[in-house]
Amino acid sequence: MGKYPDGLKKAIRHGFFDTVFERRSRRFGLGMEISEGPLEYKSGHKPEPLSELEEAIIIWTGLGIKNINLSDFPPHMGLDLEVQFTSKTIPALGDVHRTELFYTNDDGSYMIKMHDKKAEDFKGLEAMPLEKRVDEIVRLFRESKVKIGDGRADIPDRPPGLAVHNLWNVNKPGTTVFMPVTDLTSCIINLYFFYMREGHRFNFADELRAMKPPGTEKWIKNGFIDKDKTMPLIEAELRFANGFIAEQAFMGQNMVLTLQTLGLGGWLFSGFASPFVLGMSDDFEGLGFTFTTPEPKGETANPNPVAVGKDGLFHGFCPPYYKDMGEAVEAFNDMKWSNWEKKNMPYTNPQGVYDQTPRPGKDEIAVVKDICNYIYETYGRFPAFSDPMFLRFMVQAHHLDLDFYDKFYPPGAYTDLHKDHFKLWHPEKKDPFGKKK
């Protein structure tokens, strides 16, 4: 691979089925310690941070843009769900692509800002020769990286922000911690539009208020909404939110498979509380997100502060960034349909597809505004039951301490890719495990 270490070629050539079968959560890294019990052990090696190339590859396989997608829906029956035509390394419901990656290492905290990237910027990436493709991945990684803080992020190191079983090894020196954050406001607004399109016209109902229509009484009365297609708000929102939060799990799986091919340790985990990591507590700065405190009507609502955005970089379609949810819905709609430029579409006949795809009419826009305004005015937040900005999974990567596994496990706890990692990826550095057979 010329200018790249030999480990890159080995990683790329490592078979998919071998990678899947060899994948393990390997949590004990260089410099770590288990202070008591039958696995008591203190690493005899200093922590060693990941290289820029290692981080770039993990990030690109986890959440990278690679081309324009196919969007092979019938234009008149579902293509209007698509927010854009960007193809990433993971599937994304409706191609909203509002999951952004934050990460921290010894040097600082960063955001990989991708939501303003256009798919056409990545055309041809798949067809490039391997070394040039890696060049481009590294270039895009550098171009998208925004530093948001010096030094390692001040994320929780105790409950309730971090679960007790993660206290001993999360965010320690030498590690890189990857934190995907999903903007659920845009995702849920998009689905409200989808459920108000012709052929759907669902009758949402607030089950916490005796199945009251969420600002849609006149639309039921005039027949625009099908009163027999009832869907409770909580059920709808949880269904919607889970579909989009799944992107974080897809990203995590790609990342941990990549760790295996690179010969690194690490794992995917969820033993933390999103608001604390994003910055709700005065005890920890977290990722420095802005929080608002809901002012709900009545007692059946959650009054706890919610993360709404990272100012100047990534924010939800909700107040305080918009005066009300009506304005937020308008902004989302403008953002979505501005992506529908024919040059961004994957088809040989983009004009025909463009002409046959229905846009939301004034009544559909009005009813979505009514629903979203009702939710915000009633619950003091949007969405009502999920945080606007939400972090569900994290991935940590680190260099593995093989001595720990040799002491406490039979052979097979790690692979040759782990044993030879420093020789393959960091030949300029002393290999702490160079004498292992």
C-alpha positions as CSV (number, residue, x, y, z in Angstrom):
1,M,0.0,0.0,0.0
2,G,3.0,2.3,-0.4
3,K,2.8,5.1,2.1
4,Y,0.3,3.2,4.3
5,P,1.3,0.6,7.0
6,D,1.1,-3.1,6.1
7,G,-1.8,-3.6,8.5
8,L,-4.1,-1.7,6.2
9,K,-3.7,-4.3,3.4
10,K,-4.2,-7.1,5.8
11,A,-7.4,-5.4,7.3
12,I,-8.9,-4.9,3.8
13,R,-8.2,-8.5,2.8
14,H,-9.5,-10.1,6.0
15,G,-12.5,-12.2,5.2
16,F,-16.0,-11.0,6.2
17,F,-17.0,-14.4,7.8
18,D,-13.7,-14.6,9.7
19,T,-14.3,-11.1,11.0
20,V,-17.8,-11.9,12.2
21,F,-16.7,-15.1,13.9
22,E,-13.6,-13.6,15.5
23,R,-15.4,-10.5,16.8
24,R,-15.4,-10.2,20.6
25,S,-15.7,-7.4,23.1
26,R,-12.1,-7.0,24.3
27,R,-12.2,-4.5,27.1
28,F,-8.7,-4.6,28.7
29,G,-6.4,-2.1,27.1
30,L,-2.8,-0.9,27.6
31,G,-2.5,1.0,30.9
32,M,-5.7,-0.3,32.4
33,E,-6.3,-2.0,35.8
34,I,-8.8,-4.3,37.5
35,S,-8.2,-3.5,41.1
36,E,-9.6,-6.6,42.9
37,G,-11.1,-10.0,42.4
38,P,-10.1,-13.1,40.5
39,L,-9.2,-11.0,37.4
40,E,-7.2,-8.5,39.4
41,Y,-4.5,-7.2,37.1
42,K,-2.5,-4.0,36.5
43,S,-1.2,-3.4,33.0
44,G,2.6,-3.3,32.8
45,H,2.4,-1.1,29.6
46,K,1.8,2.6,29.0
47,P,-1.3,3.6,27.1
48,E,-0.8,4.0,23.4
49,P,-3.3,6.2,21.5
50,L,-4.8,5.3,18.1
51,S,-3.2,6.8,15.0
52,E,-5.1,9.3,12.8
53,L,-5.4,6.6,10.1
54,E,-6.9,4.1,12.6
55,E,-9.5,6.6,13.8
56,A,-10.3,7.7,10.2
57,I,-10.9,4.2,9.1
58,I,-13.1,3.3,12.1
59,I,-15.1,6.5,11.6
60,W,-15.6,6.1,7.9
61,T,-16.7,2.4,8.2
62,G,-19.1,3.4,11.0
63,L,-20.8,6.5,9.5
64,G,-19.1,7.5,6.3
65,I,-20.6,8.7,3.0
66,K,-19.7,6.6,0.0
67,N,-21.9,7.6,-2.9
68,I,-25.5,8.2,-4.0
69,N,-28.1,5.6,-3.0
70,L,-30.5,3.7,-5.3
71,S,-33.9,4.9,-3.8
72,D,-35.7,2.2,-5.7
73,F,-39.2,3.1,-4.6
74,P,-42.1,3.6,-7.0
75,P,-42.2,7.4,-7.1
76,H,-45.9,7.6,-6.5
77,M,-45.8,5.2,-3.5
78,G,-43.2,6.1,-1.0
79,L,-40.3,7.9,-2.6
80,D,-41.4,11.1,-0.9
81,L,-40.2,9.5,2.4
82,E,-36.6,10.2,1.2
83,V,-35.0,13.3,2.6
84,Q,-31.9,13.0,0.4
85,F,-30.1,10.6,-1.9
86,T,-26.9,10.0,0.2
87,S,-25.6,6.5,0.6
88,K,-23.7,5.9,3.8
89,T,-22.0,2.8,5.2
90,I,-25.2,2.1,7.3
91,P,-28.9,2.0,6.4
92,A,-30.9,5.0,7.4
93,L,-34.7,5.2,7.5
94,G,-35.9,7.7,5.0
95,D,-32.3,8.7,4.3
96,V,-32.7,11.6,6.9
97,H,-29.1,11.1,7.9
98,R,-29.3,13.2,11.1
99,T,-27.0,11.0,13.2
100,E,-23.7,12.8,13.7
101,L,-20.6,11.3,15.3
102,F,-18.7,12.9,18.2
103,Y,-15.5,11.4,19.6
104,T,-12.8,12.1,22.2
105,N,-9.2,11.0,22.7
106,D,-6.1,12.3,24.6
107,D,-5.8,15.3,22.4
108,G,-9.3,16.7,22.4
109,S,-13.0,16.3,21.6
110,Y,-14.4,16.4,18.0
111,M,-17.4,16.3,15.9
112,I,-17.4,14.7,12.4
113,K,-19.8,17.2,10.7
114,M,-21.4,15.3,7.9
115,H,-25.0,16.6,7.6
116,D,-24.0,19.4,5.3
117,K,-22.1,17.1,3.0
118,K,-23.6,16.4,-0.4
119,A,-23.6,12.9,-2.0
120,E,-22.2,14.2,-5.3
121,D,-19.0,15.1,-3.4
122,F,-18.4,11.4,-3.0
123,K,-19.2,10.1,-6.5
124,G,-16.6,7.7,-7.8
125,L,-15.2,6.8,-4.3
126,E,-16.0,3.2,-4.7
127,A,-14.3,2.9,-8.1
128,M,-11.0,4.5,-7.0
129,P,-7.8,2.4,-6.7
130,L,-7.4,1.3,-3.1
131,E,-4.7,3.7,-2.0
132,K,-6.4,6.7,-3.6
133,R,-9.7,5.7,-1.9
134,V,-7.9,5.7,1.5
135,D,-6.4,9.0,0.6
136,E,-9.9,10.4,0.0
137,I,-11.3,8.9,3.2
138,V,-8.5,10.5,5.2
139,R,-9.0,13.8,3.4
140,L,-12.8,13.8,4.0
141,F,-12.1,12.8,7.7
142,R,-9.9,15.8,8.1
143,E,-12.3,18.1,6.3
144,S,-15.3,17.0,8.4
145,K,-13.5,17.1,11.7
146,V,-14.4,20.0,14.0
147,K,-12.6,20.4,17.3
148,I,-15.0,21.2,20.1
149,G,-12.7,21.0,23.1
150,D,-9.1,20.5,24.2
151,G,-8.1,17.4,26.0
152,R,-10.3,14.4,26.8
153,A,-14.0,15.1,27.1
154,D,-15.3,15.5,30.6
155,I,-17.9,12.8,30.4
156,P,-19.3,11.1,33.6
157,D,-17.1,8.8,35.6
158,R,-19.7,7.6,38.1
159,P,-23.5,6.8,38.3
160,P,-26.0,8.0,37.2
161,G,-24.1,9.2,34.2
162,L,-22.0,6.0,33.8
163,A,-22.9,2.5,34.9
164,V,-20.6,0.9,37.6
165,H,-19.4,-1.9,35.3
166,N,-17.9,0.7,33.0
167,L,-16.1,2.8,35.5
168,W,-12.8,1.0,35.4
169,N,-12.0,1.4,31.6
170,V,-14.2,3.9,29.8
171,N,-12.5,7.1,28.5
172,K,-9.1,6.2,30.0
173,P,-5.8,7.5,28.6
174,G,-5.0,6.0,25.2
175,T,-8.6,5.2,24.3
176,T,-10.8,6.8,21.7
177,V,-14.5,7.0,22.5
178,F,-17.0,7.3,19.7
179,M,-20.4,8.9,20.5
180,P,-23.2,9.0,17.8
181,V,-25.9,11.6,18.5
182,T,-29.3,11.4,16.6
183,D,-31.5,14.4,15.9
184,L,-34.9,12.8,16.5
185,T,-36.8,16.0,15.7
186,S,-36.1,15.9,12.0
187,C,-36.7,12.1,11.9
188,I,-40.1,12.3,13.6
189,I,-41.3,15.4,11.6
190,N,-40.4,13.5,8.4
191,L,-42.5,10.5,9.5
192,Y,-45.5,12.7,10.4
193,F,-45.4,14.0,6.8
194,F,-45.2,10.4,5.6
195,Y,-48.3,9.4,7.7
196,M,-50.2,12.3,6.4
197,R,-49.6,11.6,2.7
198,E,-52.4,10.4,0.5
199,G,-53.2,6.8,1.2
200,H,-52.3,7.1,4.9
201,R,-53.8,10.1,6.7
202,F,-53.5,8.5,10.1
203,N,-55.6,9.6,13.1
204,F,-53.0,10.2,15.9
205,A,-54.4,10.4,19.4
206,D,-53.0,11.4,22.8
207,E,-53.4,8.4,25.0
208,L,-52.4,10.4,28.1
209,R,-55.3,12.6,27.6
210,A,-58.2,10.2,26.9
211,M,-57.2,9.8,23.2
212,K,-57.6,13.4,22.5
213,P,-56.8,14.5,18.9
214,P,-53.4,16.3,18.9
215,G,-54.7,19.5,17.4
216,T,-56.3,17.7,14.5
217,E,-60.0,18.0,15.4
218,K,-60.9,20.1,12.3
219,W,-59.0,17.7,10.1
220,I,-61.0,14.7,11.4
221,K,-64.2,16.7,11.0
222,N,-63.6,17.7,7.4
223,G,-62.6,14.1,6.5
224,F,-59.0,14.9,5.6
225,I,-57.8,12.4,8.4
226,D,-59.2,8.9,8.4
227,K,-60.6,8.6,11.9
228,D,-60.5,4.8,11.6
229,K,-56.7,4.7,11.3
230,T,-56.0,5.5,14.9
231,M,-52.4,5.5,16.2
232,P,-51.6,6.5,19.8
233,L,-48.9,9.2,20.1
234,I,-46.6,7.3,22.5
235,E,-46.7,4.1,20.3
236,A,-46.1,6.2,17.2
237,E,-43.2,8.2,18.7
238,L,-41.5,5.1,20.2
239,R,-41.8,3.3,16.9
240,F,-40.4,6.3,15.0
241,A,-37.6,7.0,17.4
242,N,-36.4,3.3,17.7
243,G,-36.1,3.1,13.9
244,F,-33.7,6.1,13.8
245,I,-31.8,5.2,17.0
246,A,-31.1,1.9,15.3
247,E,-28.6,3.8,13.1
248,Q,-26.3,4.1,16.2
249,A,-26.4,0.3,16.6
250,F,-25.6,-0.3,12.9
251,M,-22.8,2.2,13.2
252,G,-21.5,0.4,16.3
253,Q,-21.5,-3.0,14.7
254,N,-19.6,-1.7,11.7
255,M,-17.1,-0.2,14.0
256,V,-16.5,-3.2,16.2
257,L,-16.1,-5.4,13.1
258,T,-13.5,-2.9,11.9
259,L,-11.7,-3.1,15.3
260,Q,-11.3,-6.8,14.6
261,T,-9.8,-6.3,11.2
262,L,-7.4,-3.7,12.6
263,G,-6.3,-5.8,15.5
264,L,-7.6,-3.4,18.1
265,G,-9.5,-3.9,21.3
266,G,-12.8,-2.3,22.2
267,W,-16.5,-2.8,22.4
268,L,-20.0,-1.4,21.8
269,F,-21.9,-0.4,25.0
270,S,-24.9,1.4,26.4
271,G,-24.3,1.6,30.1
272,F,-24.6,5.4,30.4
273,A,-27.2,8.1,30.5
274,S,-27.5,10.2,27.4
275,P,-28.3,13.6,29.1
276,F,-25.3,13.4,31.4
277,V,-22.9,12.6,28.5
278,L,-24.3,15.4,26.4
279,G,-23.9,17.9,29.3
280,M,-27.0,18.2,31.5
281,S,-25.1,17.9,34.8
282,D,-23.2,20.8,36.4
283,D,-20.7,18.1,37.6
284,F,-19.6,17.2,34.0
285,E,-19.3,19.4,30.9
286,G,-20.0,16.4,28.7
287,L,-20.2,17.3,25.0
288,G,-21.5,20.7,25.8
289,F,-24.9,20.5,24.3
290,T,-27.6,23.1,24.9
291,F,-30.5,22.0,27.2
292,T,-33.9,23.5,27.7
293,T,-36.3,22.8,30.5
294,P,-39.9,21.9,29.4
295,E,-42.9,23.7,30.8
296,P,-45.6,21.1,30.2
297,K,-49.3,21.5,30.8
298,G,-50.5,19.2,33.5
299,E,-48.7,16.5,35.5
300,T,-48.5,13.8,32.9
301,A,-45.3,14.9,31.2
302,N,-41.5,14.8,31.8
303,P,-40.2,18.1,33.2
304,N,-36.5,17.1,33.0
305,P,-34.1,19.2,30.8
306,V,-33.6,17.9,27.3
307,A,-30.7,18.3,24.9
308,V,-31.7,20.3,21.8
309,G,-28.4,21.0,20.0
310,K,-24.8,21.8,19.8
311,D,-24.9,25.5,19.1
312,G,-23.5,26.5,15.7
313,L,-22.9,22.9,14.6
314,F,-25.9,20.6,14.9
315,H,-29.3,21.4,16.4
316,G,-32.9,20.1,16.4
317,F,-35.9,21.4,14.5
318,C,-37.5,22.8,17.6
319,P,-37.4,25.8,19.9
320,P,-35.2,27.6,20.9
321,Y,-33.8,27.5,17.4
322,Y,-37.2,28.3,15.9
323,K,-40.0,30.5,17.4
324,D,-42.4,27.5,17.4
325,M,-42.9,24.1,15.9
326,G,-44.7,25.6,12.9
327,E,-41.6,27.5,11.9
328,A,-39.5,24.4,12.6
329,V,-41.7,22.2,10.3
330,E,-41.3,24.8,7.5
331,A,-37.5,24.8,8.0
332,F,-37.4,21.0,7.9
333,N,-39.6,20.9,4.7
334,D,-37.4,23.5,3.0
335,M,-34.2,21.6,3.9
336,K,-35.7,18.3,2.7
337,W,-36.9,19.4,-0.7
338,S,-33.8,21.5,-1.4
339,N,-32.0,18.1,-1.5
340,W,-34.2,17.0,-4.4
341,E,-32.1,18.4,-7.2
342,K,-32.1,16.3,-10.3
343,K,-28.3,16.2,-10.4
344,N,-28.3,14.5,-7.0
345,M,-30.7,11.7,-8.1
346,P,-29.4,8.2,-9.1
347,Y,-31.8,7.6,-12.0
348,T,-31.2,7.6,-15.8
349,N,-34.5,9.5,-16.0
350,P,-34.3,11.9,-13.0
351,Q,-36.9,14.3,-14.5
352,G,-39.5,11.6,-14.8
353,V,-39.0,10.4,-11.2
354,Y,-39.0,14.0,-10.0
355,D,-42.2,14.8,-11.7
356,Q,-44.0,11.7,-10.4
357,T,-43.0,12.1,-6.8
358,P,-45.8,13.9,-4.8
359,R,-44.8,16.9,-2.6
360,P,-46.8,17.7,0.6
361,G,-49.7,20.0,-0.2
362,K,-50.7,23.0,2.0
363,D,-53.2,20.9,4.0
364,E,-50.6,18.2,4.7
365,I,-48.1,20.8,5.8
366,A,-50.8,22.5,8.0
367,V,-51.8,19.3,9.7
368,V,-48.2,18.3,10.5
369,K,-47.7,21.8,12.0
370,D,-50.8,21.4,14.1
371,I,-49.6,18.0,15.5
372,C,-46.1,19.3,16.2
373,N,-47.4,22.5,17.8
374,Y,-49.8,20.5,20.0
375,I,-47.0,18.2,21.2
376,Y,-44.7,21.1,22.1
377,E,-47.4,23.2,23.7
378,T,-48.8,20.3,25.7
379,Y,-45.5,18.6,26.7
380,G,-43.2,21.6,26.6
381,R,-40.8,19.7,24.3
382,F,-40.6,18.0,20.9
383,P,-40.7,15.1,20.6
384,A,-42.9,14.5,23.7
385,F,-41.4,11.2,25.0
386,S,-37.9,11.1,23.5
387,D,-35.1,13.6,23.8
388,P,-34.6,15.8,20.8
389,M,-30.9,14.9,20.7
390,F,-30.2,11.4,21.9
391,L,-27.2,9.2,22.4
392,R,-27.9,5.5,22.9
393,F,-24.7,3.6,22.1
394,M,-21.0,4.3,22.3
395,V,-18.0,2.5,21.0
396,Q,-14.6,2.5,22.6
397,A,-11.4,1.6,20.8
398,H,-8.0,0.9,22.3
399,H,-4.8,-1.0,22.0
400,L,-5.2,-4.4,23.6
401,D,-3.0,-5.6,26.5
402,L,-2.3,-9.2,25.4
403,D,-0.6,-10.1,28.7
404,F,-3.9,-9.8,30.5
405,Y,-5.6,-12.3,28.2
406,D,-2.6,-14.7,28.3
407,K,-2.8,-14.7,32.1
408,F,-6.5,-15.3,32.5
409,Y,-7.7,-17.0,29.3
410,P,-6.8,-20.1,27.3
411,P,-5.3,-19.5,23.8
412,G,-7.8,-18.0,21.3
413,A,-8.8,-14.9,23.3
414,Y,-7.2,-12.8,20.6
415,T,-6.0,-13.3,17.0
416,D,-2.8,-12.9,15.1
417,L,-4.1,-9.5,14.0
418,H,-4.0,-8.4,17.6
419,K,-0.7,-10.1,18.3
420,D,1.0,-8.5,15.3
421,H,-0.8,-5.1,15.5
422,F,2.2,-3.0,16.5
423,K,4.4,-4.6,13.8
424,L,1.7,-4.1,11.2
425,W,0.5,-0.6,12.1
426,H,3.2,1.1,14.2
427,P,6.6,-0.3,13.0
428,E,8.3,2.9,14.2
429,K,7.3,2.1,17.8
430,K,8.6,-0.5,20.2
431,D,6.3,-3.5,20.0
432,P,5.3,-4.4,23.7
433,F,4.4,-7.9,22.5
434,G,7.1,-8.5,19.9
435,K,8.4,-11.7,21.6
436,K,5.0,-13.5,21.6
437,K,4.9,-16.5,19.4
